Amino acid sequence: MGWIKSPVFLTFKRKMTPGTFTQIYLHFVFAVKFREALLQPEQQKEVFPFIAGLINSMGHRSFEVNGMPDHVHVFMSFSPAKSPSETIKEIKRASSNFINDKKWFPGKFQWQNGYACFSYSKSQVDTVVNYIQNQKEHHYKTTFQEEYLAFFKKFEVDYDDRFLFEFFD
């Protein structure tokens, strides 16, 4: 296995292991450093497709990338050639570089440390895609903190308040 260069991305060249078949659907959530509302619609129009293309170039399949100015939701069919932590690290690294190269903001753009990741079944794919597509409508009623903690409750994730994102709402 190795990386091959493509015009836009480094593409992960997968070797299929005989007898290995997977169907894994993962939903990642991560935030802008200090939860700053930096990614306005004009930036989202470029950043979200960039992230989707990066996901596909890594050997996964992007189903939906969307979010709000202060956080992003990513839903993908996940290839186990790389771990979830390696995948999100690369998504955050490459997208930060993309954003910084655009020079949209004074100073350096960064994602906040950490992320959340939840798994879904095939029967839930359309529901999750719809949920992520409708982030703006969802956040008229619910803050990001309420949304994030509701995921933890739904998926029965134990957490320590000291290690959550920095919430300012």
HUPE-V143457 format. One line per field, one symbol per residue. ss: DSSP state (H for helix, E for strand, - for the rest). phi: phi as a letter, one per 40 degrees, with the letter a starting at -180 (. if undefined). burial: I if it has 24 or more other ideal C-beta (glycine too) atoms within 12 Angstrom, else O. Layout:
# HUPE-V143457
ss=???
phi=???
burial=???
This chain:
# HUPE-V143457
ss=-EEEE----EEEE-----------EEEEEEEEHHH-----HHHHHHHHHHHHHHHHH---EEEEEEEE--EEEEEEE------HHHHHHHHHHHHHHHHHHH--------E----EEEEE-HHHHHHHHHHHH-HHHHHHH--HHHHHHHHHHH------HHH------
phi=.acbcbdbbcbcccbccdgbbbabbbbbbabcdgfcccccdccdcbccccccccdcccgcbccabaibdbabbbbacbcccbcdcccccccccccccdccccfcbcgbcacccgababbbcdcbdcccdcdccbdcccccbbcccccccccccdcfccabdcbcdccbb
burial=OOOOOOOOIOOIOOOOOOOOOOOIIIIIIIIIIOIOOIIOOOIIOOIIOIIIIIIIIIIIIIIIIIIIIIIIIIIIIIIOIIOIOOIIOIIIOIIIOIIOOOOOOOOOIOIIOIIIIIIIOOOOIOOIIOIIOOIOOOIOOOOIOOIIOOIOOOOOOOOOOOOIIOOOO
